[in-house]
Amino acid sequence: MSRFRSFVLLQLPLLTIAALLITGALGQQNSPTGQSSPAGGSAPKTSSPTPAAPPKADPNATAALNKAIDALDPKKLGYVETKLWEQVDTMGLSFQATGVYLSAPKDRLRLEMNVHLGNTDSKLLVVSDGTWVWNEMKLGNDEPLLSKYDLREVQKNLNAPGTLPNIVEDFYRSQSFRGVVPLLQTLSKQMTFTRFESTTWNGKQVYKLTAVWSPDMSKAMTRSGQPWPVFTPRTCYVYLAKENNTPPYWPYRLEWWGPGLRQGDDALLMQMEFRDPKISPPDKAMPGDYAGSFVFNPGKAKVPDFTSNLVEGIKAARNQPAPTRSSGGSPTR
């Protein structure tokens, strides 16, 4: 698996399933350290090797990120609606994803995604009414693929004695129940936040956080003494709403920059936005425009039930030895 494919699949749990729609294309990426130029000539020059000195964390940036993780806890937010937008541009791959995400108390959610890659448009729909979770995936002009699972039965197994917390968290992340928080948590674990600024973005007052990969992550993504690989993100910018905004610490925009084909300044490789967030407290009645959002009607289609598959996967994971962690926080066995 290429570094960029790994990055795309891990960087945003909300879009993980949508990213899987174009996994095949991502898998065609060559390893950045061994790329040749599109014309078949020598590999393009890249920027200078990664500095040996470890990055120094800015306490204000770290504090702002931690406040965002706490403030955006789905249990605190209640009803959430946001529009999703993502653009990826790298060698041999350019795609755009757009969609809408809604969530409500009692594990209700609706995620609609559209992924445009080349001449192909793919669609994904995930709907949970708190009891059943329905998935509908349509790749290009193919017939839609439907599936469902019993959320309560899966949760019963997740809550069984001996189930490690990371198994539970991984499930909820992969199924989009945790909203934007997993993205920020992943950044917190894998990156060092080195700069904190107060600025404006799109007419809004925001905190701009700058982050680079932790030493362990950088070591895993590069070869010692070699330049940073082309089309591999190395700097992230996070634009958080200020405290006086509604909602506070909302991640309006994230950017990932890294070396492109042209020698010189880094290029914008990935950008994503969570637009027009609307929040209603959990103790309020469901907003009227949410009516029907958490209902899925399969019509006369026979929908495969994957409950037993998920349950067996949880049981198998429960029987695996617990992972240990290296000094940098990366899981090892």
Secondary structure, DSSP 8 states (H G I E B T S, - for coil): --HHHHHHHHH-GGGHHHHHHTHHHHTT---GGG---TTSSS------B--SS-----HHHHHHHHHHHHHT-HHHH-EEEEEEEEEEEETTEEEEEEEEEEEETTTEEEEEEEEEETTEEEEEEEEEESSEEEEEEEETTS--EEEEEEHHHHHHHHTSTT--HHHHHHHHHHTTTTTTHHHHHHHHHHEEEEEEEEEEETTEEEEEEEEEE-HHHHHHHS-TTSB--TT---EEEEEEE-TTSSSTT-EEEEEEEE--SSSSS-EEEEEEEEEEEEEE-TTS---GGGTTTT----TT----B-HHHHHHHHHHHHTS---EE-TTS-EE-
